[in-house]
Amino acid sequence: MMQPSEYHQKIIDYYRDTENAYKDSWDLKNSLAIHYGYWDEQVRSFPESLIRMNEVMMKAADIKPSDRVLDAGSGVGGSSIFLASLLGCKVTGITLSERQASHATENAKKKGVSDLVDFKIMNYTATDFPDASFDVVWGCESICYADDKELFIKEAYRLLKPGGRLVVADGFVSVFENNNNTVIRKWLEGWQVNYLETPERFRQFMNDAGFKDITYQNISKQASHSSRRLYRFYFLASLYLLWKKINFSRPATEFQKKNIIACKYQYKGLKKWLWQYGLFTGQKLSKD
């Protein structure tokens, strides 16, 4: 197995160090989700909003029980398990983190879908899968971590069968220069993200790769509830760190400290329209 790059190792270490924070603040044990929720008239609670984001993405990509899905950046398996449980489709999840893949495999066993899902350690911009292996490539708040977002799109196109679909829900800066804005930098550095694309650039990458029927929805309004929730968590977590310091408990790691700070700045950035939460879909043309 290739050794992870310095950037990839930071991502792996970040999710290891912040695992308990997600358990405490994000209903991780039940939802298995590490992403923003989608809040609309069908949602009555935060856990429901996390499931709703999966539902919205599933509908956007028109996923069927017969589809084979690649969950690119699968985390602890939440989206993969959701799709397999609801539709009975086969899902392969890939992640940089051996720890996450192990947790995901265990979660799939607990949910009774081990026969439908599997998890591998792999870089989604350079996978080992043959051409045309999947009907759907799914990226839920994971593609922001790509070394190069265009490389991911090219790889997704290669991996899709004719007629296959790409669906991506993630953060996008309103203009590319916002990646240098202090607010955005403090947010992204706290979550170990190198940079965000703009919707326009991402669409162009998809178009250049060969995708057709490309759609983009700005769903910041639906995701804003989660953004405010993270902002509130920033204050609670800051008080907790102070308590630990006063009680001479084991100090927080740098990843943990920056993760908490990022919770404040993601909210400030969204309020200033420096970034937006978006949903992309695109299709690989069928042979005809």
N, C-alpha and C positions, 0 to 999 in steps of 0.2 A: 504494500500500500504506500502511495506517495505521501511524504510528509506535508502537512498543510503549510501554506504560505504564512507569513507574519500576519497579514490581514485576516486570513481565514482563522488563524489561531486565536486572534482577538475576539472574533465572533463566537467561536467555540467557548472561550473562557467567559465571555460576557453572559451567555445563556446558562453556563454552569453557576456563576456567582449570583445571578439574579433569579434563579429558580424559585427560591422561597418567597421572594417578593411577589412573583406572579401567582404563587399559590395563595398568598395572603390577600392580594388586591384584585385578582383577575379570575377567581373561581376556577383555577387551573385544574384542580383535582377532578372537578365534575365536567367542566366545559372542554378541557384539553385544548383550550384556545389561547393563543398569544397574539391576538389581533383586535382591532377596533370593532365595535358592534355596529349594526345597522338598525337605526331606530326609526320605525314608521308606525302607522296606525295598528299594525298587527302585534306590536311589541308592548309588553307591560312591565318588563323587568330587565335588568342588565344581562343575566344569563340568556334570556330569550333573544336579546339583541345580537349576541355572539352567534347563536344558532341561525338567526335570520340572515346574517352576512353570508353564511354558507349557502343558505337557500337562494339568496339573490344571485350569487355567483353561479350556482348550479343551474338556475333557470336561464341566466344570461348565456351560458355555454350549451344549453339544451342537452344536458347529460342524460343518457339513457342507460337502462340496466345492462345492455349489451356492450357498452363502451368500456374500453380500457383506458384508465386515467393515470397520468403522471402528476403527482403532487410535488412540485418543485420547491424545496425548502419546507419539508413536512413537519418540522418541529417535533412535538411529542405525539403526533398522529391524529390530531383532532379532526381535520378536514377529511383525511383519508378514511377514518373510521365512520364519520358522518355519512359520507357518500356510499360506502359499502353497506352500512346498516340500513339506510333508507332505500337505496335503489337496488342493492345486490350486485353492483358493478365491481369489477376488479380494479384495484388501485395499487400502484407502486409509489411509495414515498421515498424521497431522497433528501439527505441532510449532510452537512459537513461534520456534525457532532455524533460520535459513537455513543455518547451518553443519551442523547435524544433518541437515536434509533433504537437503543435498548429499551428506553421507557415506552416508546411508541409500540414496539413489539409486545411488550407486557400489557399495555393498554388495549391492544387489539384482542389479546387473549381474554382479558376481563370482559370485553364487550361481545365476545363470541364471533368475531369476524376474521380470525386468523387464516381461514381458508381463502379469504378474498383480498387481503392486504398483505404487503410485505414492505420492508424498509431496508434501504441500502445507504452506505456511506459514499457519497458521490457529489461532485461539483456539477451543478446543473448547466453550466456553460460549456462543459466538455464531458459528456456522459459516455458510457460504454455501450449504450443501447444501439441496435441496428437502426437504419433508416426506417421511417414509417412504422414505428412500434406502438404508437398510441393514437387513440381517437381524440383525446383531450389533454392539453397541458394546462395545469392549474397553478397559479402563483398567488397566494394570499399573504400579503405583507412580507414577502420573502425576496422578491426580485430587486428591491432596493439595495440588497446586500451584494448583488452581482458586482464583480470587479469591473465589468464593462457590460452595461445593460443591452447594448446592441448584440453582443456575442450571445447572450441568453436568447434573444429573439431569433437569431439565426439558427441556434441549436434547437429551439422549440419547433421551428418550421421543418427542420430536418427530421425530427422525431415524429412529427404528425403524419398520419395517413392522409391520402387525398380525401378532402371533405372534413378533415379534423379541425378542431377549434382550440384557440388559445384564450384563456380568461385570466386577467390580472387585476387584483384590487390592491392599491398601494398609495403611498404618498408621492406627490409630484410638486416640484417647485413651480411657481407661477411664471417666473423667468429664470433662465439658467444661472444668471449672476447672483441670484438669491442664495446659492450654495455658499457664497462668501459672506453673507450677512451674519453678524454676530449671533443673533437669535437662532438662526438655522444651524450654525456651526455648533453651538452649545447643545442643541437638541441632538443632532446627528452624531456628534462625538460621544455623547452620553449613551447612545444606543449602538455605537460601533458601526455606523453606516458611513460609507465613503462619500457618497453624494447622491442626489436625487435628479432624475430626469424631469424635463417639462413634458406636458401632454403632447405638445407639437413635435418635439424631437422623437418621443416614443412612437407616435403615429408614423412618422417618417421612416423610422427603423423598421416598423412592421410592413409598411408599404414597400420599402426597398427589398425586404426579405421575400416578398411575394404574397403576403396576406391580402385577402380581399374582404369586402363587407366589414371593414373596420369601424367599430363604434366606440365612443368615449362618453361616459357620464361623470359629471362632477357631483359626487355624493357626499360632499363635505357636510351638508346640513344633517344628513342621516348619521354621519360619524361623529358629529360634534358633541354628542352626549358622552361618548367615551373620552373625548379630549378633555372635557370638563372634569370627568371622573379622575383622570390622571392628574389634573391640576390640583384637585383636592387631596389626592394621595401624596403629592409633593409635600404639603404642609404636615400631614400626619407622619410621614416617613422622616421628615426633618426633625420633628420632635422626638421620634424614636431614636434617631442617631444621637441626639443630645443626651437622652436618658442613658444610652449605652456608655457614652463618654463619662457622664457623672458617676455611673456605677462601675467604672473601670472594666466593663465587659470587653470581649474581643472586638477590636475596632473593625469598622466596615472596610471592605476592600475598595480600591479606586473605582473598579467597575460598578460597585454598589452605590458609591457616592455620586458618580456621574449619571447613573441611571435615574436616580432620584431628581437630580437637577434637570435632566432632560424632560421630565414630566411637566415641569413648569414651562420650559421654552417651546415645547411642541404646541402648547395651548396659546402662548403669546404669538407664535408664528402663524397659527391658523386664524387668530383674531385679526391679525394685520394683513391677512390674505397673502402672506409670503409663500404659503404652500396650500395645496388642496388635496383632498382625498378623492381618488378617481378609480373608475372601473372601465377597463378596456376589454374588448372582445375582437377577435378576428378569425377568419377561416382560410384554410388552405384549399385551393380549388380542387374539385374532383376531376378525375380523368374522364374526359368525354370526347 
